[in-house]
Every structure is written in C-alpha cells, then in structure tokens.
C-alpha cells in the first residue's frame, strides 16, 4: 500500500470518527465520549496532513503546537462556566480567522511565488469564499463576544439605511470576488483581494450589530456554521479532503441547530437576523395586555415550607443559574427533595442561556441525571400537576406574554408554561428585566413568589433549612 492510499485511509477514518463523535454529542450521556472520539479523529487528520504535505521544517509547527496547547489548557482551567458562551463565540471567530489566513497565504504564495495552480479559476473561487466567509465569521464573532461579555450593550444597534448598507457591502464583496476570480491583471487582482478582505471584515461586524442579546444563541449557532463553511472553503484551497468533510459537518450541523432554535422561538431565521428584536421592547411591552399586580417576595424559610410539602417539583434553569454558578447547589437541593419524597424534573428550553445547549452543559457539569431532564414539549402538559416550579434566572422562556399578549415582541414564542404550576418561585438577583429587556409578566401573577438575591446563596439557605429539619 503506497503513501497516498495510506493518507486517504487515515482521512476516511478521521471523517468516520467525526461523524460518530458528532452523533454522540447529541446526548448528554454520550457527549464526553463523542468529544473524545472527535478529538482522536482530529489528531489522526493532523498527523496524516503533516506527513502528506512533506513539511521541510517543523520548527514553526512545533512552536504553534506548543502555544496552542498552552492557551487551550489555560482556557480549560481558567474560563468560568458563566463565560463559556463568549468563549464559544471567540473560538468560532478564530476558526473564521484561520480560514481567512489560509486563503490569504495561498493567494500570496501563488502571486509572489508565481506558482500556477492546477485549476486557477477554481482555486481563486475557493480563496475568495474562504476570505469572505472567514472574515464575516471573525468580526461577527468578536462583536458577539463583546455583547456576551457585556463589553457592549446587549441591545440591537440600529440606524437608518442599515440593511441597505449591509446589502451594498455584501454585493460589493461578491463583485470584488468575481473580479478577483476573472481578472488576469496582477494589480487588479491585488486590489480586488484587498476589497474582498476589507468588506468581509466590516460586514461581519455590522451584520451582528442589529441582533439583540436575547437572540445570541441563534447567532452563535450561525457563526459556528459559517466557521465550518469557511473551513470547507479553506479545504478546497489547499486541496485537503478531511478539512472539507469536517467543514461540511460543522456547517450543516450549525444550520440545522439554528433552524431548530428558531422554531423553538416561533420565528424565522431572517427575522432573527434582520428584525432588530429588542430595540423597541419598552414601548411594545407597555402596550395592551399587561398584567396588573405586584412582586411578592418570599424568604428562604418560607420557600423551604412550600417545598417541604411538595411532591412534584420542576426546576426551570436560565442564565441566572450560570451567573451564580448555582448548578451544583441545584442538584443538591433536588437530591434533598427526592429524599423527602418529591419527584423532581428539570425543564430545559432550547434557547435558555446564551448559547445552544447552555443549560444542558451546566447541569451535566453538576452530574444531574440525564433522565431528569425534560424538553419543553414534554413538560408543558405536566405543568398543571406540578406543586412547585422553581425558575432560576430564566426570563423570556417562561414569560406568559408570549402566549397572551399580542403586543409583546415575543408573542407566539413557545414557552415553558411555569405559570400553570400551583406555586411558582422565581429566583432573581433584582427587579430588573432580562437580557432582552422584556418585563416578565410571570413575576406579577398571584401564584408567583420572588426569592431575591444570588441564586446560589438563596438555594443554600433553603438547603440549610432542609438539613436543619433532618438534624432535628
């Protein structure tokens, strides 16, 4: 068996591992093994590529490997779970930047080294696509990172003629890309390439500007998809089969996930990307359909009294659980409730948190049994039988305005119907609105009580009451 056949066999094996790993990531019980399987596949692909490309000098490769390993380990140990969404956004951006650099490197290698590609038109098209998609992914992800890290406001940034400007830049990048592919003049090619890079980088920033913080899970998913498409284009640039396969897998899975989340919000992808959701929430929420009432606080002791008598309890986690790092305390409280005779469930909304699967990741970290996790469609029919629904920092995904207030910006969005439980206890740091800026009508309902303060500290107070009862 010759070397070329061995390389292709290694690429096929890596691709198979990617596919099975991606499949296993779809379930909490197998996600870790899926991640490991994908990592092994990537290791095989890297080794095969280094052998296939006949690298003359490994110095810079070893330097890059060492630096990347150090950064990766530092991120794994130092980045808090609350910062995971912005970390994912940043990694998407670096993926796009890598594809842009690959495209640019190949362009200058051909131009300066006067290397003649086997298929000049095809190679030029692949370079243009890698640069455009990679540039949009990079700056769009950086902007998403800044929003998620709260370096910038989570509200949409809108101005007159914004969509027209973005459309013009997109058209300009396409025209510049066509010129880049078609022209044979070196000077014109260089100018066209610079135009493609510049427009793509600016367009990525301006495309994410009008998207509100509440839609960030969809945005991250779409940017992840774009990073995969950029990698696929880079694979065509350097004629690497496994990079093409991996890029296609990431790109298609990101699109599918984005569509699933849009359906969970009862909105189209175009509406998420171009509606500027959240810019006018104050006026819209003030319009008809508002619920009259007052916020009714409850203490940790009274919360214990309610839970001690409950036999059906459902936890509904949101970003507030991530902020307070309360997932381990939530699991401990759930175990105490089960010891007290209650049946416990965790209701997970597809877009809860700041990234796809955010709540699943946090609960998995706390070793919450996968069997206790229930999807929105499965828990809603059971909600009227729930004695207590404990809402931990969630806002829009439990807001009854989505079902009953036509004036609300989220009207028609499927929600977890926490308001149908006999008693609702909402853990909240203060009296402000959620990340999207919407008032939550759930807080004003007669069966809702507000447990104010840091979620972790509040739940620890409830746990202390349970333990005092057991000790007594």
C-alpha positions in Angstrom: 0.0 0.0 0.0 1.6 3.3 -1.1 1.7 6.5 0.8 -1.1 8.3 -0.9 -3.5 5.4 -0.2 -2.5 5.4 3.5 -3.1 9.1 3.7 -6.6 8.7 2.2 -7.4 5.8 4.5 -6.4 8.0 7.5 -8.6 10.8 6.2 -11.5 8.4 5.8 -11.0 7.1 9.3 -10.8 10.6 10.7 -14.1 11.5 8.9 -15.9 8.5 10.3 -14.7 9.4 13.8 -16.0 13.0 13.2 -19.4 11.7 12.2 -19.8 9.3 15.1 -18.5 11.9 17.5 -20.9 14.5 16.3 -23.8 11.9 16.6 -22.7 11.2 20.2 -22.7 14.8 21.1 -26.4 14.9 20.7 -27.0 13.1 24.0 -25.7 14.1 27.4 -24.9 10.5 28.3 -22.6 10.1 25.4 -21.3 13.6 24.8 -18.0 13.2 26.6 -17.2 10.1 24.6 -18.3 11.9 21.4 -15.9 14.8 22.2 -13.1 12.3 22.8 -13.8 10.4 19.6 -13.8 13.7 17.6 -10.5 14.7 19.2 -8.9 11.4 18.2 -10.2 11.9 14.7 -8.7 15.4 14.5 -5.3 14.0 15.8 -5.3 11.4 13.1 -6.2 14.1 10.5 -3.4 16.4 11.7 -0.7 13.7 11.7 -1.8 12.5 8.2 -1.7 16.1 6.9 1.8 16.7 8.3 3.1 13.5 6.7 1.2 14.2 3.4 2.4 17.7 3.0 6.1 16.8 3.2 6.9 19.5 5.7 10.5 20.6 5.4 10.9 22.5 8.7 8.8 21.6 11.7 10.1 24.4 13.9 7.1 26.8 13.5 4.7 23.9 13.6 6.1 22.8 17.0 6.0 26.4 18.2 2.4 26.8 17.2 1.5 23.4 18.7 3.1 24.4 22.0 1.5 27.8 22.1 -1.9 26.5 21.1 -1.7 23.7 23.7 -0.8 26.2 26.4 -3.7 28.6 25.5 -6.1 25.7 25.3 -5.2 24.3 28.7 -5.3 27.8 30.2 -8.8 28.4 28.8 -10.0 25.0 30.0 -8.8 25.7 33.6 -9.4 29.4 33.9 -12.5 30.2 31.9 -15.6 30.1 34.2 -18.7 28.3 33.0 -20.5 31.7 33.1 -18.1 32.8 30.4 -18.5 29.8 28.2 -20.9 31.4 25.7 -18.5 34.2 24.9 -15.6 31.7 24.8 -17.5 29.7 22.2 -18.2 32.9 20.2 -14.5 33.7 20.3 -13.4 30.2 19.2 -15.9 30.5 16.2 -14.2 33.8 15.3 -10.7 32.2 15.5 -11.9 29.4 13.2 -13.0 32.0 10.7 -9.8 34.0 11.0 -7.8 30.8 10.4 -9.7 30.1 7.2 -9.1 33.7 6.1 -5.4 33.4 6.8 -5.2 30.1 4.8 -6.9 31.8 1.8 -4.6 34.9 2.0 -1.5 32.7 2.4 -2.4 30.7 -0.7 -3.1 33.9 -2.6 0.3 35.4 -1.8 2.0 32.0 -2.3 0.6 31.9 -5.9 1.2 35.6 -6.6 4.7 36.0 -5.1 6.0 32.5 -5.8 4.4 32.6 -9.3 3.0 29.1 -8.6 0.5 28.0 -11.3 -2.5 26.2 -9.6 -3.9 23.1 -11.4 -7.3 24.9 -11.7 -6.7 28.6 -11.5 -10.4 29.6 -11.6 -11.5 27.0 -9.1 -8.6 27.9 -6.7 -9.3 31.6 -6.9 -13.0 31.0 -6.2 -12.2 28.9 -3.1 -9.8 31.6 -1.9 -12.4 34.3 -2.3 -15.0 32.2 -0.4 -12.6 31.3 2.4 -11.7 35.0 2.8 -15.3 36.3 2.6 -16.9 33.7 4.9 -13.9 33.7 7.3 -13.8 37.5 7.5 -17.5 37.7 8.3 -17.2 35.0 10.9 -14.3 36.6 12.6 -15.6 40.1 13.1 -19.2 38.9 13.7 -17.9 36.5 16.4 -15.8 39.3 18.0 -18.9 41.5 18.2 -21.0 38.7 19.6 -18.2 38.1 22.2 -18.3 41.7 23.2 -22.1 41.6 23.7 -22.0 38.4 25.7 -19.1 39.6 27.9 -21.2 42.8 28.4 -18.4 45.0 27.0 -21.0 46.3 24.6 -24.8 46.6 25.2 -26.9 43.6 24.5 -29.5 45.7 22.8 -29.6 45.9 19.0 -27.8 48.9 17.4 -29.9 50.2 14.6 -29.6 53.2 12.2 -31.3 54.4 9.1 -30.4 52.5 6.0 -28.6 49.8 7.9 -29.9 46.9 5.9 -29.3 48.8 2.7 -25.7 49.4 3.7 -25.2 45.7 4.6 -26.7 44.6 1.4 -24.4 47.0 -0.5 -21.3 45.7 1.2 -22.4 42.1 0.5 -23.0 42.9 -3.2 -19.6 44.8 -3.3 -17.8 41.8 -1.8 -19.4 39.5 -4.4 -18.5 41.8 -7.2 -14.9 42.2 -5.9 -14.8 38.4 -5.6 -15.9 37.9 -9.2 -13.2 40.4 -10.4 -10.6 38.6 -8.3 -11.5 35.3 -10.0 -11.9 36.6 -13.5 -9.1 39.1 -14.0 -5.6 38.2 -15.1 -4.1 41.6 -14.2 -1.9 41.2 -11.1 -2.5 44.8 -9.9 -6.3 44.5 -10.3 -6.2 41.1 -8.6 -4.4 42.6 -5.5 -6.9 45.4 -5.3 -9.9 43.1 -5.6 -8.4 40.8 -3.0 -8.0 43.7 -0.6 -11.5 44.8 -1.2 -12.9 41.3 -0.5 -11.0 41.2 2.8 -12.0 44.7 3.9 -15.7 44.4 3.0 -16.0 41.0 4.7 -14.4 42.2 7.9 -16.7 45.2 8.1 -19.8 43.3 7.1 -19.3 40.7 9.9 -19.4 43.5 12.5 -22.3 45.4 11.0 -24.4 42.2 10.5 -24.4 41.3 14.2 -25.0 44.9 15.3 -28.8 44.8 14.8 -29.2 41.5 16.6 -30.4 41.7 20.3 -28.8 39.8 23.1 -31.8 37.6 23.5 -31.1 36.1 20.1 -27.4 35.3 20.8 -27.9 31.5 21.0 -29.0 31.6 17.3 -26.3 34.0 16.4 -23.6 31.8 17.9 -25.0 28.7 16.1 -25.0 30.6 12.8 -21.4 31.8 13.3 -20.4 28.3 14.2 -22.0 27.2 10.9 -20.1 29.9 9.0 -16.8 28.9 10.6 -17.4 25.4 9.2 -18.2 26.7 5.7 -15.1 28.8 5.8 -13.0 25.8 6.8 -14.6 23.8 4.0 -13.6 26.5 1.5 -10.1 26.5 3.0 -10.0 22.8 2.5 -10.7 23.3 -1.2 -8.0 26.0 -1.3 -5.3 23.6 -0.1 -7.0 20.5 -1.5 -7.3 18.8 1.8 -10.2 16.2 1.9 -10.6 15.8 5.6 -10.8 19.6 6.1 -13.6 19.7 3.5 -15.5 16.9 5.3 -15.1 18.5 8.7 -16.1 21.9 7.5 -19.2 20.5 5.9 -20.2 18.7 9.1 -19.8 21.8 11.2 -21.6 24.0 8.6 -24.6 21.8 8.2 -25.0 20.9 11.9 -24.8 24.6 12.7 -27.6 25.4 10.2 -29.8 22.6 11.5 -29.3 23.8 15.1 -30.1 27.4 14.1 -33.4 26.3 12.4 -34.3 24.2 15.5 -33.8 27.1 17.8 -35.7 29.5 15.5 -38.6 27.1 15.6 -38.4 27.0 19.4 -38.9 30.8 19.3 -41.6 30.6 16.6 -39.5 32.9 14.4 -37.8 32.6 11.1 -34.0 32.9 10.7 -34.4 36.0 8.7 -36.5 37.6 11.5 -33.8 36.8 14.0 -31.0 38.2 11.8 -32.8 41.3 10.5 -35.7 42.3 12.8 -33.7 44.2 15.4 -35.6 42.3 18.1 -35.3 44.1 21.5 -34.8 47.7 20.2 -38.4 48.7 21.0 -39.3 46.4 23.8 -40.1 49.1 26.3 -42.8 50.7 24.2 -44.1 47.3 23.0 -44.3 45.9 26.5 -46.2 48.9 27.7 -48.9 48.5 25.1 -52.0 46.4 25.9 -52.2 43.1 27.5 -50.1 44.0 30.6 -50.8 42.0 33.8 -51.6 44.1 36.9 -50.1 43.0 40.1 -47.2 43.4 42.4 -44.0 41.5 43.1 -44.4 39.3 46.2 -41.1 38.4 47.9 -40.5 35.2 49.8 -37.8 34.2 52.2 -35.6 31.1 52.2 -37.5 29.8 55.2 -40.9 30.2 53.6 -39.5 28.6 50.4 -38.5 25.6 52.4 -42.0 25.3 53.9 -43.5 25.3 50.4 -41.0 22.7 49.0 -41.2 20.5 52.1 -44.8 19.8 51.4 -44.4 19.5 47.6 -44.5 16.1 45.8 -44.0 17.3 42.2 -41.2 19.8 41.7 -39.8 21.1 38.4 -36.6 23.3 38.1 -36.5 25.7 35.1 -32.9 27.0 34.8 -31.8 30.1 32.9 -28.8 32.3 32.6 -29.1 33.4 36.3 -28.1 29.8 37.3 -24.9 30.2 35.2 -24.1 33.7 36.6 -24.3 32.5 40.2 -22.6 29.1 39.5 -25.6 27.5 41.2 -25.8 24.2 39.2 -24.2 22.1 42.0 -26.4 23.6 44.7 -29.5 23.0 42.5 -28.5 19.3 42.2 -28.0 19.1 46.0 -31.5 20.6 46.6 -33.0 18.2 44.0 -31.5 15.3 45.9 -32.9 16.5 49.2 -36.3 16.9 47.6 -36.2 13.4 46.4 -35.2 12.1 49.8 -38.2 14.0 51.1 -40.5 12.0 48.7 -40.8 14.5 45.8 -40.4 13.7 42.2 -38.0 16.2 40.6 -37.6 17.2 36.9 -35.6 19.8 35.1 -37.4 21.6 32.2 -35.0 22.8 29.5 -36.0 25.4 26.9 -34.0 25.1 23.7 -32.9 28.8 23.8 -32.3 29.2 27.6 -29.0 30.8 28.3 -26.5 32.4 26.0 -25.5 29.6 23.7 -27.1 26.4 22.3 -27.4 23.7 25.0 -26.1 26.1 27.7 -28.4 24.7 30.4 -27.6 21.1 29.4 -23.9 21.8 29.8 -24.2 23.3 33.2 -26.5 20.5 34.6 -24.2 17.9 33.1 -21.2 19.5 34.9 -23.2 19.1 38.1 -23.9 15.4 37.3 -27.7 15.9 37.2 -29.1 12.6 35.9 -29.9 12.8 32.2 -33.3 11.1 32.9 -34.5 14.1 34.9 -34.0 16.5 32.0 -37.3 17.1 30.2 -37.8 19.1 27.0 -40.3 21.9 26.7 -42.9 20.0 24.7 -42.8 17.1 27.2 -43.1 19.2 30.4 -45.8 21.6 29.4 -48.7 19.0 29.5 -47.5 18.1 33.0 -47.1 21.6 34.3 -50.7 21.9 35.9 -49.8 18.9 38.1 -46.6 20.5 39.4 -46.8 21.6 43.0 -43.8 23.9 42.6 -42.0 25.4 39.6 -38.6 26.9 40.6 -37.5 29.4 38.0 -33.7 30.1 38.3 -32.8 33.3 36.5 -34.9 32.5 33.4 -36.9 35.3 31.8 -38.2 35.2 28.3 -38.6 31.4 28.1 -41.2 31.5 30.9 -42.9 34.8 30.1 -46.7 34.3 29.7 -46.8 37.4 27.5 -45.6 35.1 24.7 -49.0 33.3 24.9 -51.4 36.0 25.9 -50.1 39.5 24.9 -50.3 40.2 21.2 -48.4 43.5 21.8 -45.4 41.7 23.2 -42.3 41.3 20.9 -42.2 37.6 21.9 -45.8 36.9 21.2 -46.2 33.5 19.7 -42.9 32.2 21.0 -43.3 28.7 22.6 -42.5 28.9 26.3 -42.3 26.6 29.3 -45.7 27.2 31.0 -44.4 27.7 34.5 -47.4 29.9 35.3 -49.6 26.8 35.2 -47.9 25.3 38.3 -49.7 25.6 41.6 -46.8 27.7 43.0 -44.0 29.4 41.2 -40.8 30.5 43.0 -38.6 32.8 40.9 -35.0 33.3 41.9 -33.8 36.7 40.7 -30.9 39.0 41.6 -33.0 42.2 41.4 -36.1 43.8 39.9 -34.6 44.5 36.5 -35.6 43.0 33.2 -33.9 40.1 31.5 -31.1 40.2 28.9 -33.6 41.0 26.1 -35.0 43.9 28.1 -38.6 42.5 28.4 -40.7 42.7 31.6 -41.7 39.2 32.7 -45.5 39.0 33.4 -44.9 35.8 35.3 -43.5 37.7 38.2 -46.8 39.6 38.8 -49.1 36.6 38.8 -50.9 35.6 42.1 -49.2 32.2 42.3 -45.7 33.6 41.9 -43.3 34.4 44.7 -39.9 36.2 44.3 -36.8 34.8 46.1 -34.4 37.7 45.7 -30.6 37.5 45.8 -27.8 35.5 44.3 -29.4 32.2 43.2 -26.6 30.1 44.8 -26.8 31.8 48.2 -30.6 31.7 48.1 -30.7 28.0 47.4 -28.0 27.3 50.1 -30.4 29.0 52.5 -33.2 26.6 51.5 -30.8 23.6 51.8 -29.8 24.7 55.2 -33.5 24.6 56.3 -33.8 21.0 54.9 -30.6 19.9 56.7 -31.8 21.5 60.0 -35.1 19.5 59.7 -33.1 16.3 59.1 -30.8 17.1 62.1 -33.7 17.8 64.3 
